[in-house]
Amino acid sequence: MNESKERGILLFSKISSENNLYLKILTEKDEIITGLSFGGSTKKKKNIFQIGYFLNIIIKKKNKNFPNSISAELSSPFYHSIFNDKYKLHGLLAIVSLLNISIIEGQTVVNIFDLSENIIEILSKEEKWIIDYFIYLLNLLKLIGYDIDYKRHFSKEYINLQNLQFEKLKNNSSILFPHKLLAKKEKINYNNAESFFKIFEIILQNHHLNSMNLNIPTNYLKFKKVILNFLNKDEKYN
């Protein structure tokens, strides 16, 4: 029997049979590991196997005809501050759902683990995190092949949503790009946040997910909703 140790983020779990859990984990090697945790849904173990948790895992492989057997313990960062903040919690679940559709078993996306660990560290420690979160989403697009290289085009205010080119003049296919927000030279508000979400979603859906017959994850859409609702409410009372 082969045995190896990894550290990873739990992206997906479901009960497979009796008390066993089928697990999908993004490892620090930027790869997906799947397998079974025998007894993983029992009261003793289920608190470990929560979506988005960092885990130290032991993978045992009997032979190629058997699935991996996975055991685990919790690893840092820990999420006390995230669980007490509904905006951060929605943000974490959105990250996990996006990772789940960004990398498949057998594929390697270099730096995707470190990139995601960094933003989750920021979520767990910082009070002001939304701009870093937006930058993370653009960096995630870059890793999966859709780099819009916005920093080189700061002088061009608009992005064409059809060809993803930056332009100085607005047309029917373009939208104002939140350059100043991402450069932390402008405070977040409903309009610049809504523009960012629209740009990110069009790139992800039209240029990536459509080719795989997938849609924007529900947890991401919930995150966007709570953020825009907060900004809309905040601006109404200011």
C-alpha positions in Angstrom: 0.0 0.0 0.0 1.3 3.4 -1.0 1.0 6.3 1.5 1.6 10.0 1.1 1.0 13.2 3.0 -0.4 16.5 1.6 -1.9 19.7 2.7 -5.0 21.0 0.9 -8.3 22.8 0.8 -11.5 20.8 0.8 -13.5 21.7 -2.2 -16.3 19.2 -2.2 -17.7 16.3 -0.1 -20.8 14.1 -0.3 -21.9 10.9 1.5 -21.0 8.0 -0.8 -22.3 5.0 1.3 -23.2 4.5 4.9 -21.0 6.9 6.8 -18.3 7.3 4.2 -17.5 10.6 2.5 -16.3 11.2 -1.1 -13.8 14.1 -1.0 -12.3 16.4 -3.5 -9.3 18.4 -2.3 -7.0 21.0 -3.9 -3.5 20.2 -2.7 -0.5 22.6 -2.2 1.0 20.9 -5.3 -1.8 22.6 -7.3 -3.5 19.3 -8.1 -6.8 17.7 -7.2 -6.9 14.6 -5.0 -10.1 12.6 -4.7 -10.9 9.7 -2.4 -13.0 8.3 0.4 -12.9 9.1 4.1 -14.3 5.9 5.7 -16.6 7.0 8.5 -16.1 10.6 7.4 -19.7 11.6 8.1 -19.8 10.3 11.6 -20.1 12.8 14.5 -16.5 12.4 15.4 -15.2 13.3 11.9 -17.7 15.5 10.2 -16.6 18.7 11.8 -13.2 18.2 10.1 -14.6 17.7 6.6 -16.2 21.1 6.1 -16.1 22.8 2.7 -13.3 25.3 2.6 -11.3 24.0 5.5 -7.5 23.6 5.2 -6.5 20.0 6.0 -3.4 18.0 6.6 -4.3 14.8 4.8 -2.9 11.2 4.6 -3.6 9.4 1.4 -3.4 5.7 1.2 -3.7 3.8 -2.1 -4.1 0.0 -2.0 -3.8 -0.4 -5.8 -5.0 1.3 -8.9 -8.4 -0.4 -8.8 -9.3 1.1 -5.4 -10.1 4.7 -4.6 -7.8 6.7 -2.3 -8.4 6.3 1.4 -8.1 9.7 3.0 -7.7 10.7 6.7 -7.2 14.3 7.9 -6.7 16.8 10.6 -7.4 20.5 10.6 -4.7 22.9 9.4 -4.3 26.7 9.7 -5.6 29.2 8.7 -8.6 28.7 11.1 -11.9 30.4 10.4 -13.4 31.8 13.7 -13.5 35.4 12.3 -14.9 34.2 9.0 -17.7 32.2 10.5 -18.8 35.3 12.5 -19.0 37.5 9.4 -21.6 36.7 6.8 -19.8 38.6 4.1 -16.6 36.8 4.7 -18.4 33.5 4.9 -20.1 34.1 1.6 -16.7 35.1 0.2 -15.1 31.9 1.3 -17.8 29.7 -0.2 -17.6 31.7 -3.4 -13.8 31.0 -3.6 -14.3 27.3 -3.1 -17.1 27.1 -5.7 -14.9 28.9 -8.2 -11.9 26.6 -7.5 -14.2 23.6 -8.0 -14.9 24.6 -11.6 -11.4 26.0 -12.3 -9.3 22.8 -11.9 -10.1 19.1 -12.6 -8.5 15.9 -11.5 -5.3 15.2 -13.4 -4.7 18.9 -14.2 -2.2 21.2 -12.6 -2.8 25.0 -12.4 0.5 26.4 -11.1 0.1 28.7 -8.1 -3.6 28.3 -7.7 -3.2 26.9 -4.2 -0.9 29.7 -2.9 -3.1 32.4 -4.6 -6.2 31.0 -2.8 -4.5 30.5 0.5 -3.3 34.1 0.5 -6.8 35.6 -0.1 -8.3 33.3 2.6 -5.5 34.5 5.0 -6.6 38.0 4.2 -10.3 37.1 4.8 -9.4 35.6 8.2 -7.3 38.5 9.4 -8.3 41.8 7.7 -11.3 44.0 8.2 -10.9 45.7 4.7 -10.5 42.9 2.2 -12.9 43.4 -0.7 -10.5 45.0 -3.1 -7.9 42.3 -2.4 -10.7 39.8 -3.1 -11.5 41.4 -6.5 -7.8 41.3 -7.4 -7.8 37.6 -6.4 -10.6 37.0 -8.8 -8.7 38.6 -11.7 -5.6 36.7 -10.8 -7.6 33.5 -10.8 -8.8 34.3 -14.3 -5.2 34.8 -15.3 -4.2 31.4 -14.0 -6.8 29.6 -16.0 -5.8 31.5 -19.2 -7.7 34.8 -19.3 -5.3 37.6 -18.4 -6.7 41.0 -19.2 -3.5 42.8 -18.0 -5.4 45.8 -16.7 -2.4 47.4 -15.0 -0.8 48.1 -18.4 -3.9 49.9 -19.6 -4.6 52.3 -16.7 -5.0 55.2 -19.2 -7.8 53.4 -21.1 -11.0 53.8 -19.1 -13.2 51.2 -20.8 -13.0 47.5 -21.5 -14.7 45.9 -24.5 -16.6 42.9 -23.2 -16.5 41.1 -26.6 -12.8 41.1 -27.4 -11.5 42.0 -23.8 -9.5 44.9 -25.2 -9.1 48.2 -23.3 -10.3 51.3 -25.1 -10.2 55.0 -24.5 -13.7 55.7 -25.8 -16.9 54.1 -24.8 -19.0 52.1 -27.3 -21.9 49.7 -27.2 -19.7 46.7 -26.2 -17.7 48.4 -23.5 -18.0 49.2 -19.8 -16.1 51.5 -17.5 -13.3 49.5 -15.9 -12.7 50.1 -12.1 -9.0 50.9 -12.4 -9.0 53.3 -9.5 -10.8 50.8 -7.2 -8.3 48.0 -8.0 -5.4 50.5 -7.5 -6.9 51.4 -4.1 -7.2 55.0 -5.1 -11.0 55.0 -4.9 -13.4 53.7 -2.2 -15.7 50.9 -3.1 -19.3 51.8 -3.9 -22.2 50.1 -5.6 -21.4 51.3 -9.1 -17.7 50.3 -9.2 -18.4 47.0 -7.5 -21.3 46.2 -9.9 -19.1 46.9 -12.8 -16.4 44.7 -11.5 -18.8 41.8 -10.9 -20.2 42.2 -14.5 -16.8 42.2 -16.1 -15.6 39.1 -14.1 -18.7 37.2 -14.9 -18.7 37.9 -18.6 -15.1 36.8 -18.9 -15.6 33.6 -16.8 -18.9 32.6 -18.4 -18.4 33.5 -22.1 -14.8 32.7 -22.4 -14.4 29.7 -20.1 -17.5 28.1 -18.7 -19.6 28.1 -21.9 -17.0 25.7 -23.5 -17.7 23.2 -20.7 -21.5 23.7 -20.5 -21.1 25.1 -17.0 -22.6 28.2 -15.3 -21.4 30.7 -12.7 -21.6 28.9 -9.3 -24.5 29.7 -7.1 -22.3 30.5 -4.1 -20.5 33.2 -6.1 -23.9 34.7 -7.1 -24.9 34.7 -3.4 -21.7 36.5 -2.5 -22.2 39.1 -5.1 -25.8 39.7 -3.9 -24.9 40.2 -0.3 -22.1 42.6 -1.2 -24.2 44.7 -3.6 -27.1 44.8 -1.2 -24.8 46.0 1.6 -23.3 48.8 -0.7 -26.8 49.8 -1.9 -28.1 50.1 1.6 -25.0 51.9 2.8 -25.3 54.5 0.0 -29.0 55.1 0.6 -28.3 56.1 4.2 -25.3 58.3 3.5 
